[in-house]
Structure formats: structure tokens, C-alpha cells
Amino acid sequence: MPAIEQSAGLAFRAIPELAWLADGDNASPEQHRALIAGGACFVAVDDQDRPIGFLNAAIEGDALHIWEVDVCLDRQGSGIGRALVEQAIEGARQRGLAALTLTTFREIAWSAPFYETCGFRILEAAELDPRLAGLMRDEAARGLPAERRCAMRLSLT
């Protein structure tokens, strides 16, 4: 999974002011294992059963929070990410959760605009619960440009 994350991150090289993300730290195998152990992660494989994409999520209160969706760079744009998000939505419904949440970039095509096509909506600052507000603060502290980030929610109720 770290190799998929690294490959997916290369897409940021096309955005000069965010190119540094392509060389950023990836989640460790241990971090991936911990999320997988929580039972809310999904993996896409190719026809030879090799992983080519994943969605890491965790149950946070009444929501499934998507931490990351990554697809190998050479497979992006083929519907794999959408299929992973659809699996996460169905998994959240089966668990009786009220919503899915995530944080992402506002204007990058594979970020907020993509999630909007999956039914998510951008939350205004006044709509952020303490958990999402805290995540947004943590991201800004790690160097992500706060003015370019947003939290999103897909209500299932």
C-alpha cells in the first residue's frame, strides 16, 4: 500500500505549488495495518490480484471518515477510485452509520470536485464538528494550505 500511495502522490507534481506533496511522507505499513484492523478499508486489485488502489477509513462516532483514497498513477481516471468510494458508502450504510466525512483540496479535480460527483458536499466552517475542525487545524499545522482545504460530508440519513 505504501507503493500505491507513493505512485498516486506523483500526480501532485503537475501542480507546482503542491509538488512537494509528491515527495512527502507516506503512511507506514504499521499505520495501514492499524486502519485495516479497524475493518473499514477497501483494496482494488488488477486481474492478477495485485493491489492497484485502496481506500483507508475509520469509524469516527456516527461517521465513516475517509482518510485516504489512492490509485496507482497509471490507473487513475479509470473508475477505480469511484468504485472504492462506492464500496465505502455501501459499507457505511451496512453499519448503520449516519454519514461519511473527509478532508481534501477544494479545487483539484481528483479532490473536492470528484467527491461532489459521489454525493459529498463541502461543509462551511460553521458546520464543522469539533473532530473535523481539529483535523483541519492539524493539516494546516503540517503545512497544508488551509485556504485550499475543505471538509466534506455525505449524509446517509
TIVEXKE-325445 format. One record per residue (C-alpha): residue number from 1; residue in one letter; x, y, z. Coordinates in Angstrom, 3 decimals. Layout:
N
num  residu  east  north  up
NUM  A  X  Y  Z
...
// end
This chain:
157
num  residu  east  north  up
1  M  0.000  0.000  0.000
2  P  2.830  2.470  0.601
3  A  3.934  1.904  -3.014
4  I  0.419  2.721  -4.252
5  E  0.364  5.825  -2.069
6  Q  3.733  6.934  -3.470
7  S  2.612  6.349  -7.056
8  A  -0.676  8.213  -6.543
9  G  1.120  11.134  -4.942
10  L  3.138  11.721  -8.107
11  A  0.038  13.392  -9.575
12  F  0.836  16.406  -7.367
13  R  3.932  17.099  -9.466
14  A  1.557  18.609  -12.054
15  I  0.624  21.356  -9.547
16  P  3.792  23.427  -8.957
17  E  2.782  24.896  -5.585
18  L  1.845  21.426  -4.279
19  A  4.570  19.385  -5.988
20  W  6.280  18.925  -2.614
21  L  3.468  16.526  -1.676
22  A  4.749  14.037  -4.274
23  D  7.843  13.564  -2.139
24  G  6.111  13.752  1.232
25  D  5.895  11.106  3.884
26  N  3.569  8.213  3.272
27  A  1.737  6.188  5.871
28  S  3.867  3.401  7.275
29  P  2.914  -0.249  6.824
30  E  2.025  -0.262  10.537
31  Q  -0.375  2.667  10.069
32  H  -2.011  0.856  7.149
33  R  -2.302  -2.337  9.224
34  A  -3.944  -0.438  12.086
35  L  -6.566  1.039  9.757
36  I  -7.163  -2.329  8.088
37  A  -7.652  -3.916  11.521
38  G  -10.497  -1.436  12.074
39  G  -12.374  -3.151  9.244
40  A  -13.219  -0.092  7.150
41  C  -10.597  -0.245  4.400
42  F  -11.024  -1.378  0.817
43  V  -8.489  -2.545  -1.782
44  A  -8.798  -2.711  -5.570
45  V  -6.777  -5.348  -7.388
46  D  -5.924  -5.951  -11.023
47  D  -6.737  -9.104  -12.995
48  Q  -3.678  -10.793  -11.484
49  D  -4.834  -9.981  -7.929
50  R  -2.173  -7.277  -7.411
51  P  -3.264  -4.232  -5.396
52  I  -3.658  -1.098  -7.539
53  G  -5.707  1.143  -5.267
54  F  -7.053  1.469  -1.755
55  L  -9.352  3.471  0.476
56  N  -8.406  3.810  4.132
57  A  -11.178  4.826  6.503
58  A  -12.142  4.570  10.142
59  I  -15.378  4.766  12.062
60  E  -15.472  8.054  13.953
61  G  -18.626  8.363  16.036
62  D  -21.588  8.038  13.671
63  A  -19.488  8.577  10.528
64  L  -17.072  6.682  8.372
65  H  -14.138  9.047  7.913
66  I  -12.173  8.527  4.705
67  W  -8.524  9.159  5.468
68  E  -7.156  8.433  2.042
69  V  -8.044  7.165  -1.414
70  D  -5.099  6.276  -3.640
71  V  -4.889  4.658  -7.058
72  C  -1.634  3.903  -8.889
73  L  -0.821  6.816  -11.175
74  D  -1.066  4.726  -14.355
75  R  -4.582  3.548  -13.370
76  Q  -6.037  6.922  -12.346
77  G  -9.081  8.079  -14.271
78  S  -10.356  4.564  -14.910
79  G  -13.077  4.455  -12.242
80  I  -11.128  2.610  -9.561
81  G  -11.300  5.465  -7.060
82  R  -15.032  5.871  -7.639
83  A  -15.569  2.129  -7.113
84  L  -13.641  2.314  -3.829
85  V  -15.729  5.270  -2.640
86  E  -18.933  3.441  -3.609
87  Q  -17.785  0.433  -1.576
88  A  -17.116  2.694  1.402
89  I  -20.571  4.255  1.080
90  E  -22.191  0.829  0.985
91  G  -20.073  -0.331  3.931
92  A  -21.157  2.710  5.961
93  R  -24.813  2.017  5.122
94  Q  -24.465  -1.614  6.192
95  R  -23.004  -0.464  9.511
96  G  -25.925  1.911  10.039
97  L  -23.698  4.987  10.068
98  A  -25.180  8.442  9.507
99  A  -22.550  9.824  7.146
100  L  -19.155  9.697  5.511
101  T  -16.664  12.514  6.021
102  L  -13.272  13.503  4.656
103  T  -10.914  16.425  4.213
104  T  -9.400  17.306  0.854
105  F  -8.328  20.034  -1.540
106  R  -11.095  22.337  -2.759
107  E  -10.160  22.872  -6.398
108  I  -8.059  19.899  -7.520
109  A  -10.064  17.776  -9.955
110  W  -9.452  14.495  -8.133
111  S  -10.345  16.042  -4.787
112  A  -13.490  18.013  -3.831
113  P  -14.885  18.169  -7.397
114  F  -14.583  14.373  -7.649
115  Y  -16.183  13.766  -4.245
116  E  -19.047  16.112  -5.149
117  T  -19.878  13.776  -8.056
118  C  -20.114  10.981  -5.457
119  G  -22.669  12.959  -3.417
120  F  -20.418  14.673  -0.863
121  R  -20.836  18.365  -0.119
122  I  -18.345  20.904  1.153
123  L  -19.008  21.969  4.722
124  E  -18.851  25.623  5.687
125  A  -16.727  26.499  8.729
126  A  -19.828  26.870  10.936
127  E  -20.886  23.302  10.046
128  L  -17.668  21.638  11.193
129  D  -17.979  19.476  14.258
130  P  -15.048  19.535  16.722
131  R  -13.456  16.439  15.129
132  L  -13.396  17.864  11.603
133  A  -12.327  21.315  12.823
134  G  -9.449  19.658  14.670
135  L  -8.410  17.716  11.572
136  M  -8.383  20.923  9.537
137  R  -6.176  22.613  12.173
138  D  -3.819  19.616  12.234
139  E  -3.496  19.684  8.435
140  A  -2.647  23.395  8.475
141  A  -0.033  22.753  11.186
142  R  1.549  20.113  8.905
143  G  1.898  22.676  6.115
144  L  -1.185  22.035  4.006
145  P  -2.571  25.373  2.779
146  A  -5.720  25.928  4.854
147  E  -7.286  28.204  2.234
148  R  -7.164  25.357  -0.293
149  R  -8.554  22.665  2.006
150  C  -12.106  21.744  2.967
151  A  -14.072  19.162  4.908
152  M  -16.829  17.265  3.138
153  R  -19.774  15.137  4.236
154  L  -22.120  12.676  2.580
155  S  -25.234  12.206  4.677
156  L  -26.779  8.735  4.663
157  T  -29.855  9.635  6.693
// end
